[in-house]
Amino acid sequence: MANLRNIYDSRRIWKLIFLGISVVMVALFLYISNNLVKDLAEQERGRMEIWADATRELATLGGGEEDEAGNPIGSKATDVDFLLKIIAANHNIPVLLVDDAGNILLHRNFRLPDPEDSITFEITPANKTFLERKLRHLKGTQNKIEIKIDDATTQYLYYEDSTLLRRLSYFPYIQLAVLALFIAIAYFALMSIKRAEQNKVWVGLSKETAHQLGTPISSLMAWTQLLDSMGVDKSIVNDMDKDVNRLSTIADRFSKIGSMPDKELTPINEAVEKSLDYMRVRIPKRVNLNIHTSANANCGVMLSHTLFAWVMENLTKNAVDAMDGEGNLDITVQNDPNQAVILVRDTGKGIARKNFKNVFNPGFTTKKRGWGLGLTLVKRIIEEYHDGHIYVKESEVGKGTTFCIELPIIKS
C-alpha cells in the first residue's frame, strides 16, 4: 500500500515539475521576445530622431553658393543631397510631419485610399480624411518628436511602428500558443502512454490471478465432493461449497478484466438487491443496511451481473470501513428519463472535497491497510464496461459520503 501511495505521490510531483518547467520556459521566451521588440522599437525611434534632425537641418540650411536658378552648389549642395538621402531612406516607417497649427506638411509610407498621392505636399481630399484620422490616433501615443526650426517655428514628427515591428510584436504570442499546444500534445501523449501501460498491467495481473486461482478452486471442488461421499456433516460441506463458489466468482470477475463481458437486460432493482445478497449477512450487525427501491425506478439496464455485483460489494465494504463497523448505509435506486441512478450513502468519516476525484486513482487510500485499488476497479467497470458514470455526489468530513452511479437505461 505504501509503495503504491508513494508511486501516486511521485507522479503528482513529476506532473508539477513538468508544469513548473513549462511555465519557466514560457516566461523566459516572453521575456526575450519582449526585449527584442523593445530594442527594435528603440532603434526605430532613433532612426526617426535622425530623420527629424535631417528635416530641421534641411529647413534651416542657408547661405553658400547658388547657381543662376537658385540651386545650391558646392558644400551646400552636398549637405542638401545628404539630408535628402536620409529622408528618402525611410521606406517602412509611416511618418507624418505637421506644423504647430496641426497642418500636415508631409507624409510617407502610409497605405492611402488614393494611390495617386504617394509622397507629395499635395494631399487629395480622399487621403486628407485618412491622414487626419491617423494624426488624431498618433497624438495619443508616445511616437512623437518635436522639431524646433527656429524661435518662431516648431514642427512635429509623428510615426507609427513599422510593419516589421508590428508583426514582431505579435510573434511572442504566436510562439506562446505554439509552445502551449506542443506542451499539451506532449502531456496528453505521455498520459496516453501511461494509461496504456496501466491497462496492460491491470489486464495481465487480472488474467494471471484468475489463472492461478483456477487450479486450487478445482481441487477444492473435488475435495468437497469427496467429503460429501464420505458422509461428512452436510452443513459443513454446504458451507465449504459456498466459500468455494465464492472463490470461483472472484476468479470469474478477474478473468473478465480486459475483455468486454457479456451483458444482459436486467431490471435495476433486481440487480441491486441480488448484488447485495452476499454482503447482507457479512456486514457487522451494528451497520443498518437499507435498500430503497420503487416500481417507478425499476428500469432495464444492460449489465454484467458478476462485475456489477463486484461494484456494489466494493462500495459496501468501503462504506462499512468508513463507519468503523457502525452506522447507517442507505442504497437508493432512482431514475430519470435517460438513466438509472444508484445512490450509496453512508454515515462514515467523509471525504475532503479536494479528494473527490483522487479517490478513484490507483494507490489512493485513507485506510491504514489496503492497496487503494477498489474504487479504481469500480470506476473502470462502470465507465468502460457499462458506459456509465460514477462520482462522489456529496461528502462532509465527519458526517458521511454519497457515491452516485449513473447507468444508461434501455427503453422498450
C-alpha positions in Angstrom: 0.0 0.0 0.0 2.8 2.4 1.0 4.6 1.7 -2.3 1.5 2.4 -4.4 0.9 5.6 -2.5 4.5 6.7 -3.0 4.2 6.0 -6.7 1.0 8.0 -6.9 2.6 10.9 -5.0 5.7 10.8 -7.1 3.6 11.0 -10.3 1.9 14.1 -8.9 5.3 15.6 -8.1 6.6 15.0 -11.6 3.5 16.5 -13.1 4.0 19.6 -11.0 7.7 19.7 -12.0 6.7 19.4 -15.7 4.2 22.2 -15.3 6.8 24.3 -13.5 9.4 23.9 -16.2 6.8 24.7 -18.9 5.9 27.9 -17.1 9.5 28.9 -16.7 10.2 28.3 -20.4 7.2 30.3 -21.4 8.2 33.2 -19.1 11.8 33.1 -20.4 10.6 33.1 -24.0 8.2 36.0 -23.5 11.0 38.0 -21.7 13.5 37.5 -24.5 10.9 38.3 -27.2 9.6 41.4 -25.4 13.1 42.6 -25.0 13.7 42.1 -28.7 10.6 44.1 -29.6 11.6 46.8 -27.2 15.1 47.0 -28.7 13.7 47.3 -32.2 11.3 50.0 -31.1 14.1 52.0 -29.6 16.1 51.6 -32.9 13.1 52.9 -34.9 12.8 55.9 -32.6 16.5 56.6 -33.1 16.0 56.5 -36.9 13.1 58.9 -36.5 15.2 61.2 -34.4 17.8 61.2 -37.2 15.0 61.8 -39.7 13.8 64.7 -37.6 17.3 66.2 -37.3 17.7 66.0 -41.1 14.3 67.7 -41.6 15.3 70.5 -39.2 18.7 70.9 -40.9 17.2 71.0 -44.3 14.7 73.6 -43.2 17.3 75.8 -41.6 20.1 75.4 -44.2 21.0 78.7 -45.8 24.0 80.6 -47.2 26.6 79.1 -49.5 26.9 79.4 -53.3 23.9 79.1 -55.6 23.7 78.8 -59.4 21.6 81.1 -61.6 18.5 79.1 -60.9 19.0 79.4 -57.2 20.0 75.8 -56.6 22.8 75.2 -54.1 26.3 74.4 -55.3 29.4 73.2 -53.6 29.3 72.2 -50.0 25.8 73.4 -49.6 24.6 71.2 -52.4 26.4 68.3 -50.8 24.7 68.9 -47.5 21.3 69.1 -49.1 21.8 65.9 -51.1 22.9 64.1 -47.9 19.9 65.3 -45.9 17.5 64.4 -48.7 19.0 60.9 -48.8 18.4 60.5 -45.1 14.8 61.5 -45.5 14.3 59.3 -48.6 16.0 56.3 -46.8 12.9 55.7 -44.7 10.9 53.1 -46.7 9.0 51.3 -44.0 8.1 53.6 -41.1 4.9 55.5 -41.6 5.6 59.2 -40.9 3.5 62.4 -40.6 5.2 65.9 -40.4 2.9 68.6 -39.1 3.3 72.3 -38.2 2.5 73.8 -34.8 -1.1 74.5 -36.1 -1.7 70.8 -36.8 -1.5 71.1 -40.6 0.0 68.1 -42.3 3.1 69.1 -44.2 4.5 65.7 -45.3 3.6 62.0 -45.1 5.4 58.8 -46.0 4.8 55.1 -46.2 1.0 55.1 -45.4 -1.3 52.9 -47.4 -3.6 55.7 -48.7 -7.1 55.3 -50.1 -6.0 57.3 -53.2 -2.8 55.6 -54.6 -2.1 58.6 -56.8 -0.9 60.5 -53.8 2.1 58.7 -52.5 4.8 61.2 -51.4 3.8 64.7 -52.1 2.9 68.0 -50.5 -0.4 67.9 -52.4 -2.9 65.9 -50.3 -6.1 64.8 -52.1 -9.4 65.1 -50.2 -9.8 61.3 -50.1 -6.4 61.0 -48.3 -6.8 64.0 -46.1 -9.5 62.4 -44.1 -7.5 59.3 -43.7 -4.3 61.1 -42.7 -6.1 63.3 -40.2 -7.6 60.2 -38.6 -4.1 58.8 -38.3 -2.9 62.0 -36.8 -5.5 62.0 -34.1 -4.6 58.5 -33.2 -0.8 59.2 -33.1 -1.3 62.2 -30.9 -2.4 59.8 -28.2 0.8 57.8 -28.4 4.5 58.2 -27.4 5.6 58.2 -31.0 6.2 62.0 -31.3 9.3 64.1 -31.9 9.4 67.9 -31.6 11.4 69.7 -34.3 12.5 73.2 -33.4 13.1 75.0 -36.6 13.6 78.5 -35.1 12.3 80.6 -32.3 9.0 81.1 -34.2 8.6 77.8 -35.9 8.1 74.4 -34.5 7.2 71.2 -36.4 6.2 67.8 -35.0 7.1 64.4 -36.4 4.6 61.6 -35.7 5.3 58.0 -36.7 3.8 54.5 -36.5 5.6 51.3 -35.7 6.9 49.7 -38.9 5.2 46.7 -40.4 8.1 44.5 -39.2 7.8 45.8 -35.6 4.1 45.3 -35.5 4.4 41.7 -36.8 7.2 41.0 -34.4 5.1 42.3 -31.5 2.6 39.5 -32.2 5.3 36.9 -32.7 5.8 36.1 -28.9 2.1 35.4 -28.5 2.0 33.2 -31.6 5.0 31.3 -30.3 3.4 31.1 -26.9 0.3 29.5 -28.4 2.5 27.1 -30.4 4.5 26.2 -27.3 1.4 25.7 -25.2 0.0 23.4 -28.0 3.2 21.5 -28.0 3.2 21.1 -24.2 -0.4 20.0 -24.3 0.2 17.4 -27.0 3.3 16.1 -25.2 1.4 15.9 -21.9 -1.6 14.1 -23.3 0.7 11.7 -25.3 2.6 10.9 -22.1 -0.7 10.4 -20.2 -2.0 8.1 -23.0 1.2 6.0 -22.9 0.9 5.8 -19.1 -2.7 4.8 -19.3 -1.9 2.2 -21.9 0.8 0.8 -19.7 -1.5 0.7 -16.7 -4.1 -1.1 -18.7 -1.6 -3.8 -19.7 -0.6 -4.2 -16.1 -4.3 -4.4 -15.0 -5.2 -6.9 -17.6 -2.1 -9.0 -17.1 -2.5 -9.1 -13.3 -6.2 -9.9 -13.6 -5.7 -12.7 -16.1 -2.9 -14.2 -14.1 -4.8 -14.0 -10.8 -7.8 -15.8 -12.4 -5.5 -18.4 -13.9 -3.7 -19.0 -10.6 -7.0 -19.4 -8.7 -8.3 -21.9 -11.2 -6.3 -24.9 -10.1 -6.9 -24.7 -6.3 -10.6 -24.0 -6.8 -10.9 -27.1 -9.0 -9.1 -29.1 -6.2 -11.4 -27.7 -3.5 -14.5 -28.7 -5.5 -13.2 -32.2 -5.8 -12.5 -32.3 -2.1 -16.0 -31.2 -1.1 -17.4 -33.9 -3.3 -15.1 -36.4 -1.6 -16.2 -35.2 1.8 -19.8 -35.5 0.9 -19.4 -39.0 -0.3 -17.6 -39.9 3.0 -20.7 -38.9 4.9 -19.3 -35.7 6.5 -21.9 -33.4 8.0 -24.0 -31.8 5.2 -24.0 -28.4 6.8 -20.2 -28.4 6.9 -20.0 -29.5 3.3 -22.5 -26.8 2.2 -20.6 -24.1 4.0 -17.4 -25.2 2.2 -19.3 -25.2 -1.1 -20.4 -21.6 -0.5 -16.8 -20.5 0.1 -15.6 -22.4 -3.0 -18.3 -20.9 -5.1 -17.3 -17.5 -3.8 -13.7 -18.1 -4.9 -15.0 -19.2 -8.2 -17.0 -16.0 -8.6 -13.9 -13.9 -7.7 -11.8 -15.7 -10.3 -14.5 -15.2 -12.9 -14.5 -11.5 -12.1 -10.8 -11.2 -12.7 -11.0 -13.2 -15.9 -13.4 -10.6 -17.4 -11.0 -7.7 -16.9 -9.5 -6.6 -20.2 -12.3 -8.0 -22.4 -15.8 -6.9 -22.9 -18.1 -9.0 -20.7 -21.4 -10.5 -21.8 -24.3 -8.3 -20.6 -28.0 -8.9 -20.4 -31.0 -6.7 -19.9 -31.8 -6.6 -16.2 -34.3 -4.6 -14.0 -32.1 -2.3 -11.9 -34.0 -3.1 -8.7 -33.3 -6.8 -9.1 -29.7 -6.2 -10.0 -29.0 -4.1 -6.9 -30.8 -6.4 -4.4 -29.2 -9.5 -5.8 -25.7 -8.0 -5.8 -26.0 -7.3 -2.1 -27.2 -10.8 -1.1 -23.6 -11.8 -0.3 -22.8 -8.7 1.7 -26.1 -8.5 3.6 -25.2 -11.4 6.0 -21.5 -10.5 6.3 -21.6 -6.8 7.4 -21.4 -6.0 11.1 -24.8 -6.1 12.9 -24.3 -2.5 14.0 -24.5 -1.4 10.4 -28.0 -0.8 9.3 -28.2 -1.7 5.6 -31.3 -0.2 3.9 -32.2 -0.7 0.2 -34.7 1.7 -1.2 -36.4 0.8 -4.5 -39.6 1.6 -6.2 -41.6 0.2 -9.2 -41.2 3.6 -10.9 -37.5 3.3 -10.8 -37.3 -0.3 -11.9 -36.0 0.4 -15.5 -34.0 -2.0 -17.6 -30.2 -1.7 -17.9 -27.6 -3.8 -19.7 -25.4 -5.4 -17.0 -22.7 -8.0 -16.4 -24.1 -9.4 -13.2 -20.7 -10.6 -12.0 -19.0 -7.3 -12.5 -21.9 -5.2 -11.2 -22.0 -7.3 -8.0 -18.3 -6.6 -7.6 -19.0 -2.8 -7.8 -21.7 -2.9 -5.2 -19.6 -5.1 -2.9 -16.7 -2.7 -3.1 -18.8 0.3 -2.4 -20.5 -1.5 0.6 -17.1 -2.6 2.0 -15.7 0.9 1.7 -18.8 2.3 3.5 -18.6 -0.2 6.3 -14.8 0.6 6.8 -15.5 4.3 6.7 -18.1 3.9 9.5 -15.8 1.6 11.6 -18.5 -1.0 11.5 -21.3 1.1 13.0 -23.8 3.4 11.3 -26.4 3.6 8.5 -25.8 2.5 4.9 -28.6 3.5 2.5 -28.7 2.4 -1.1 -31.4 4.1 -3.2 -32.4 3.4 -6.7 -33.8 6.3 -8.8 -34.2 7.0 -12.5 -34.6 9.9 -14.8 -35.7 9.8 -18.4 -32.3 8.6 -19.7 -30.5 6.8 -16.9 -30.8 4.7 -13.8 -29.3 6.3 -10.7 -28.0 4.4 -7.7 -27.0 6.4 -4.6 -24.8 4.7 -1.9 -24.9 6.9 1.2 -23.0 6.2 4.4 -22.6 8.0 7.8 -18.8 7.5 7.9 -15.8 9.7 8.1 -16.4 11.6 4.9 -14.1 12.7 2.1 -12.4 16.1 1.7 -13.7 17.9 -1.4 -10.1 18.1 -2.8 -10.1 14.3 -2.9 -13.4 13.7 -4.7 -11.6 12.7 -7.9 -8.5 11.4 -6.3 -10.3 8.5 -4.5 -10.6 6.8 -7.9 -6.9 7.0 -8.6 -4.8 3.8 -8.2 -3.0 3.6 -4.9 -5.0 6.4 -3.3 -6.4 5.3 0.1 -7.0 6.8 3.5 -7.0 3.4 5.2 -4.1 2.0 7.3 -4.5 -1.2 5.4 -5.4 -1.7 1.7 -4.0 -1.1 -1.8 -6.2 1.7 -2.9 -7.5 -0.3 -5.9 -11.2 -1.0 -5.1 -12.6 2.3 -6.3 -10.3 2.2 -9.3 -11.8 -1.1 -10.4 -15.3 0.2 -9.6 -14.8 3.2 -11.9 -13.3 1.0 -14.7 -16.2 -1.4 -14.5 -18.9 1.3 -14.5 -17.5 3.6 -17.1 -15.6 1.3 -19.5 -17.7 -1.8 -19.4 -21.2 -0.3 -18.8 -20.9 3.1 -20.4 -22.0 4.7 -17.1 -20.6 7.2 -14.7 -19.6 7.1 -11.0 -18.6 10.1 -8.9 -18.8 11.4 -5.3 -22.0 13.3 -5.3 -21.6 14.8 -1.9 -19.5 14.3 1.2 -18.7 16.1 4.5 -15.9 15.2 6.8 -17.2 13.5 9.9 -20.7 13.1 8.6 -20.6 10.8 5.6 -20.4 10.3 1.9 -22.7 9.7 -1.1 -21.5 7.9 -4.2 -23.6 8.2 -7.3 -23.7 5.6 -10.1 -25.5 6.5 -13.4 -26.3 3.8 -15.9 -27.9 4.2 -19.3 -31.4 2.7 -19.5 -32.8 0.6 -22.3 -36.1 2.0 -23.5 -38.6 -0.6 -24.7 
